[in-house]
Amino acid sequence: MEAVPNNQALRFDKGTLLLESQPPPGLASYFKWDQRAEAWRCDALHYPEVEYALKETCPDYSVPIPHGIKVNWPCANLPPLRVDQESALQAWMKTRRGVLVMPTGTGKTEVALHIMHRLPVFTLVVSPVRDLMYQWHQRIQERLGYNAGIIGDNTFNKQPVSVTTYDSACIHMQNFGAEFELLIFDECHHLPGQVRSDAARMSVAPYRLGLTATPERSDGREAALDSLIGPIVFRYPLSEAKGRILADYEVKRLPVYLTPDEQAKYDRCSGVIRHFMSEQRKTHPNYSFVELRKEYAKSPEARQVLQAFYTKESIEDRAHEKMRVLEDLFRLHQGQRILVFTKTNMMAREVSARFLIPSLLHHCRKRERKDILDGFRNNRYAAIVANQVLDEGVDLPEAKVAVVLGGLASVKQAKQRLGRILRKRGEETAVLYEVVCNDTKEVERSRQRRRSDAYQGTRHLRH
Amino acid sequence: MLTKELAIYDIEGSQIKPDRLTQKKHERYVAYAEQMLRLYRDGIGKTRHELHSAIRQVFINEPDCSPQRIDAFCKLLDEDRICKFDTDRHGNAAALRCKIFGLAAGYHPLVQYKDRLFEHCEMEVKQTIAQKLGRPDWSEIEVELFADVFEFNRLKSFAGYDSAEALLSRYNVAQVQASLFNAKKIVLWARSDFQRIVTHAKLAHLLHEITPPPDNETNGEYKIVLDGPASVLRETRRYGVNLARFLPALLSCRDWRMTAEVKIQRIPRPFWLQLSSDSGLRSEMTPLEEFDSKVEKGFAMKWGQDKREGWSMKRAGGILQRKQTAFVPDFVFQHDDGRKVFLEIVGFWTPEYLRAKIEKLKLFDDEHIILAVAESVGEKLPTMSQEVILYKSALKLKDVLAALARESLRSAS
């Protein structure tokens, strides 16, 4: 890709635009005078508007950032879209800027690939984790016959069509923000962080597509998506999807008990914490963990208490009994693909080493990931274990059984995890098992999880 | 460098004070540092997990040490430039896993107790697989299974720090850097070293805005604001990493003070981090080499304090800046009638260096600038539009005065 000539009136500079002349009337609010560069500066994001306005006021003005070169797709192996997918595509094509809200399993990647096919421009696909980045790479290869560049995971191979992660995009967009005309933000609810938004702000791309199942963020920043990508142009409610495209599913909670040893250790830790807290509250009635955390640097006792707290968490996480329950579930679902989720890497590796099933973790490189996912897809592996890596979007077709060994209570996570096992295939019902320690905080988390709307109306079987 | 999460600091009013280990308050830490260095020196072949656990043990009875501080030490001991771990670059562990999970797939699920339906007992299967791989013992294989995982990387070599004090000193600097990760900008005041500071800032990809001291102030301070391109549009912490990277270079410079504006999560008001060349923080960076100034000194002595032919002379008396180029010519001459001419001395040079210098001077072609260039045996002087004085070993007064007269009467373009 060629560098943008820098002797132009308007030029791209480290994720911003520099304008030597007076900003066009009406757009002045975007610009700030930068003494250091002796020019007007604005976010690269505003490029389409600025460029249009400059052309209006100055007919012979021409600054092609980006250059408008088309991409040739070596082949197009795109299955036709369903009616609902087609209307998502049409909705976006009207403005070529906006967010499609589609639940996991409704084929938002397919829609995006069709868009790429219709709009063959220099394109950057941004996803939250490496797994998804590789998955996009593979899908682009399969559907469009194009070997996309990879930016991230210690690789920097920039091509006219490339895939990357949010973290890498945020770092590098200041350097190549003038080169891509179409940005695709997968799981775009990840974008509106204070620094992460730079991945969108520092690019001149006139065309922007956001994909998500859950635009809501707990910090309410989703409004920022409007300016960073565009408005929501299509929304596919989960209730409509359920039972039609997604399979029906049920949630079963399996309580496990701590072994006498674990219970004794757990109780000892609880005792330490309770004793310390009640002592503190004699002098400070409102003493809480917040105060404790402040004190731990200075007080070995506070440190012990916090250690006790972590030990309790670890006992819950790695309770021996969970392995036994898991063994039973493997027996029960012999012949079915099973996905196991754990809360920590440590537990995932323990499960992996105990049952000799592959663990899909952060350290897995491209080739191993592919081996694991392909092996799971073609039934070479009956079960795989993962931690949060697989929370979002990673394609694992038609798994019907998932087991969650402890986890966090958040609406988004619950939806994503369910989405993973809900793929429609026959009339089989999907099952999600939650294995939680009884009489511990995990039970409370499980209750919270079920309150989220993704679980509403599901059957809960008590064991 | 540390990570953001390892930043430890106190807040005093609106001041932010990065964690600092001092002789006075942290006497015991010298012994701890020695122990830590010994653990790593003797720890070749151990996993990161084992080493870090051992480091934790060092502080087990220390009342004044947060877990974060221990983690920070681990991070500094693990730094790439002094320490090598076997990260299994060739993917042996991954290959081993692939092989084993493949072999085990046929036995799924591995159960604790067999029955008629499920006859693959965990221990038996594992032993069988070990045999298939020609290994006597399963437990040995299990150790290698995740050798590529960060915590299980094994220490290959450790160059270490020169002394316990060097480690503690590195810690103190690293904590300031960690606080700077959340900085929006640095405001600096500097004197003689300001050009070097600006050069280092440029190397760290920062933008600068310089305000020179008032004309009448001798040895006044230059004010330098450092941040990045997008800082003019909004407050952003994206250049915090660059500011942190710049710090060791700054510490190698003299006679400066600075204030960084730092943002603390979830607190809207700004905090300030203050530092100066007297703060006692040491940098492992050696200062940039001093320029050869014999010619400069000699000429200044020759000229003396007096006016000559109506010209008064000042050393490094004025700053020229245009966009992101700033430079302070070696001498500035002011005539009684208001004419002003700069003189820049170029000692050792190559044609490339000279061409770059001329390119830079073009930015200031509305100023009067004279170049004094050392005669070189090997190289021929490129043709230049500037007024040039050639000199052999010392700059002659009469040559300079003649050039001043010519240049000051040339109409600036």
Chai-1 contact restraints between the chains, C-beta under 6 A:
chainA,res_idxA,chainB,res_idxB,connection_type,confidence,min_distance_angstrom,max_distance_angstrom,comment,restraint_id
A,D13,B,P229,contact,1.0,0.0,6.0,A-B,restraint_1
A,K14,B,P229,contact,1.0,0.0,6.0,A-B,restraint_2
A,T16,B,P229,contact,1.0,0.0,6.0,A-B,restraint_3
A,T16,B,A230,contact,1.0,0.0,6.0,A-B,restraint_4
A,K32,B,V232,contact,1.0,0.0,6.0,A-B,restraint_5
A,K32,B,L233,contact,1.0,0.0,6.0,A-B,restraint_6
A,D34,B,V232,contact,1.0,0.0,6.0,A-B,restraint_7
A,R36,B,L207,contact,1.0,0.0,6.0,A-B,restraint_8
A,R36,B,E209,contact,1.0,0.0,6.0,A-B,restraint_9
A,A37,B,K323,contact,1.0,0.0,6.0,A-B,restraint_10
A,E38,B,K323,contact,1.0,0.0,6.0,A-B,restraint_11
A,R41,B,V232,contact,1.0,0.0,6.0,A-B,restraint_12
A,D43,B,L233,contact,1.0,0.0,6.0,A-B,restraint_13
A,V195,B,R238,contact,1.0,0.0,6.0,A-B,restraint_14
A,A297,B,S66,contact,1.0,0.0,6.0,A-B,restraint_15
A,P300,B,P63,contact,1.0,0.0,6.0,A-B,restraint_16
A,E327,B,V111,contact,1.0,0.0,6.0,A-B,restraint_17
A,F330,B,P109,contact,1.0,0.0,6.0,A-B,restraint_18
A,R331,B,F118,contact,1.0,0.0,6.0,A-B,restraint_19
A,R349,B,F146,contact,1.0,0.0,6.0,A-B,restraint_20
A,F355,B,L110,contact,1.0,0.0,6.0,A-B,restraint_21
A,L356,B,F101,contact,1.0,0.0,6.0,A-B,restraint_22
A,L356,B,A104,contact,1.0,0.0,6.0,A-B,restraint_23
A,P358,B,F101,contact,1.0,0.0,6.0,A-B,restraint_24
A,H363,B,D148,contact,1.0,0.0,6.0,A-B,restraint_25
A,H363,B,V149,contact,1.0,0.0,6.0,A-B,restraint_26
A,E368,B,A94,contact,1.0,0.0,6.0,A-B,restraint_27
A,D371,B,C98,contact,1.0,0.0,6.0,A-B,restraint_28
A,R380,B,A105,contact,1.0,0.0,6.0,A-B,restraint_29
A,Y381,B,A105,contact,1.0,0.0,6.0,A-B,restraint_30
A,A382,B,H108,contact,1.0,0.0,6.0,A-B,restraint_31
